[in-house]
Amino acid sequence: MRKQYFYNVWKMTKFIFKRDKIRLLIWVLTLVLFDMMVLPSMNTMYPDQAARDSFRLVLENPAMIAMFGKGYGLENYTFGAFYAHMMYLWLGLFNGVMAIMIVPKYLRGDEEEGRYEMIRSLPVGRNSNLLASMIVIIITFTSFIIFKFLSLIVLGIETIDFAGTLNYSIGLGLIGILFAMIVAAISQMYQSNRTVMGVSFFVFLGLYIMFSIGILSSKVLLWLSPFQWLLHSQPFVNNIYWPLMIIILVSIVLAILALYLSSKRDLDAGLFKQKTKAHKTKEYIKRPFGFALRLNKTMIIGWLVACLILGASYGSIFGDLESFLAGNEMLANILPPDSEYPAAVIFMGVIVMVMGISSTIPAVLVMNKVATEEKKGRMEIIFSHPVSKKEIACSYFKIALITGILAMFVSALGLYLASSTVMDDNIAFSIMLKAIMVYIPSLILLLGLSLLLTGLIPTKIWIVWLYIGLGFFVVYIGQILGLSETITKLTPFGYAPQIPVDEMNWITQIIITFVGLVLGYLGLIKYQKRNSL
């Protein structure tokens, strides 16, 4: 590659940082603060060897091994070894998702929306944007490593030592960089930003499935997955660094490959040509409902699969639930004493709470598309046709509501299918379905809030995510921390009963549903009256 291909790369780097510094900082702080909240809570939940050993029995279940990996340092199961066993792989997955969410925006997103064409009209090398994006990502994850290391050291928890924390932080940062380079290479192959993200998540999921299958049956498959390289560094126990060197070498190779492929393709093109064939537009796409469904179907299917896996992951715990709860005093205290229901049914209510809140995420993502598509200028094309704003907003609301309900259904299905294989006396599917469907009123309220923000302040729709985050914290984490019931009532999730232990509060749920519909109606009126962005 020629030197001029990278002309003004540092100016491009500074430009990207200036444009997206807040977004990147939020991502980094979110991942760092998550650890800072979870680590002390888990230290309180599993304060001694006996409590950690009880959960180790649960983690020895094949289904749990496939999800969390095999433990290490089990003969002296310190809190550091236990925490890495529980969280290292999953935090690595979160960092991979962060990379997949960020990188396509810098590459295919700007190119697809025509912004990169303006940059290329200036004295900038053809590969400068790609290399600058790589530099930004590397600096971002390096900052993550530093913040993560300092935050864990500041907590001062026993066995979370200097050497282990350094290994742990570096591993998480490197796995994020690796997936960023994977996405950078994929971005040169496909023309559409949507396709790049879809293929990237497919590769991401494939590598995780390869890890899950390999850890149970094939060492060859296992070591082909970067998640095994991450786990084999064994932070807080042996602190091995050569697996992390593999991640660095593979990342460098992928970066070079991406730069090479970028030098071979044309602007706004991919190495793989898009299929162009004559086709007849299906009738359902000609109306806003069908068109919105067509645009969001990939995301919806992906989230439904994720919810199914989430339910199955929780269901696999039920086989060793008695020993799990017996060794964990804090979790045992959450469950009401002397209940007429078995522990599995009571604990199911706590799990369903998490799944119910998680099921609202894809629904809100769909609802927020009304504002995000408008901000990107794509709604103007739809507005140019004889279609009312009311029909557009109502179409997205219906799809979002259906998506949320389906997410709840598949979460309950995954919970039932997994739990029924490990329990002798399994819980009926109808009970699980009733337990999670009580979150439909909360879903309607969140969708109404999203539509209200779309009508009033479409640039601030992120407020609904803060509200969902608050709801998860005060309802789920609040039980562990012992927050007052008044605080839990700040969100609609705090009013949802834990079926079948609690009785159904029909009046309360009807009121929540009514409030959600009123918010949505007010948002619809404001959306119809205001000018386009």
C-alpha positions, 0 to 999 in steps of 0.5 A: 500500500502506498504512503499517500493512502494514509495522508492526514490520518492523524487529522482524521483521528482527531476529527473522529475523537472530537465528534464521538468523544461523548459517545465513546466515553459513555460506552467505556464508563458503562462497562466500567461502572457495571463491574464496579456495581456487580463486584461488591454485590457478588462479594457480599452474596458469596463472602466465604469459601462455603458459599462459593463452593455451593455455586461451583456445584451449579457451574459444573452442570454441562449447560453452565460450563457451555455458557461460562467456561470451565473454572480454574483454581477450584482447589482454592476457590478464592473470590478472584477465581470465582468472579473471573469464572462468573464474569470474565467470558460475559464481560468479554461478550459485552466488549465484543458487542460494543465493538460491533455497535461502534465500528460500522458507524465509522466505516459503512455508516458514514459512507452509506449516508454520504458523509464520507464522500465529503471527507474524501473530497478533502486532501485525505488518503483513501485508507485514512478514515479506516486507519483513524477509526482503528486508532480511535478504537484502540485508544478507546479500549486502552482507556477502558483497560486503564479505567477498569484496572483503576476501578477494581483496585480502588474497590480493595476487595481481597484476592482482587490483586494487582497482577490479576486485575491487570491481566483481567483488564487487558484481556477484556480490552484486547477482546474488544479490539479483536472484534473491532478488527473483525468488523473492520475487515467485514466492512470492506466486503459488504456495501450495506451498513445493515449487512455489515452489522448482521454478518458481524453478529453472525460471526460473533455468535458463531465464535461463541457457539464454537466455544460452547460446543468445543468446551464440551466435545472438541479441543480443536473447535475450542481453541479456534474461538477467541473466547478460549484464548481470553479464558485461558489467561486465567486472571486472579489465579495463574495470570497467563499472558501468552493467550493474550498475545494470540489475540494481539497477533490475530488483531494485527493480521485482521487490521492489515487485511482490512487495510489491504481490502480497503485499498482494493475497493471503490468508494461506496462499494464492497468486495462482494457485489450486492445481488441485483435481480428483478423482483416484485415488491410484496404487497405488505411492504407497500404500507408503513406497517409492512415496510417497518416490519421488513426493516426491523425483522433481522433485529427482531429475530436476533433479539428473540433468539437472544431472549430464548438463550437468556431463558435457557441459561436461567433454566439450566440453574434449576437442576441444582437450585437447592444446593445453590440457595443453601450456600447463599444466605443473601439469595435465600433471604430474598425468598419469602420464608415459610411459603407454601410454594416450593423454592423453585417456583419462588426463585422463578419469580426473581428470574422472570423479573429479569427476563420481563425487563430484558424483553422490553429492550427490543420493543423499545428499540423498534419504537425509537426507530421513529425518531432515529430514522427521522434524524437520519433523514430517511423518513422524508422519503416516506413522508413524500408519499400519501402516508400520514404520520399517525399511520407511521407511528401507530405501525411502529407502536404495534410492531414494538408491542408484538415484539415485546410480547413475543420476547416474553413468550420465547424467554418463558419457552427457553426457561421451560425447555431448559428447566424441564430437562434438569428437574424431576418435578418441573414447573408448568409452562403455563405458570411461567407464561403467566408470570412473565406476561404480567410485564405487558402493562410495563411494556406499554408504558415504556412504549408510550413514554418513547412515543411521547419523547418522539413527539416532544423531544426526539433528540432525547429519546435516550431518556427512556433507556435511563428509565429502563436502567433505573427500573432494573437497578431498583427492582432487581439489584434493589432486592439484593441491596435492600432498597425500600419498597417506595423506591421500587415503585418509581418504575412500572416494574415495581408494581408487577406481581411475582406470579403465582406467589403474589396475587394479580393486582388487576386494578394497578396493571390496568392503571399502568396500561392506561397511563402508557396509552395516554402517554402514547396518545399525547406523543402521537398528537405532538408527533403529528403537529411538529415539523420534521427534524 
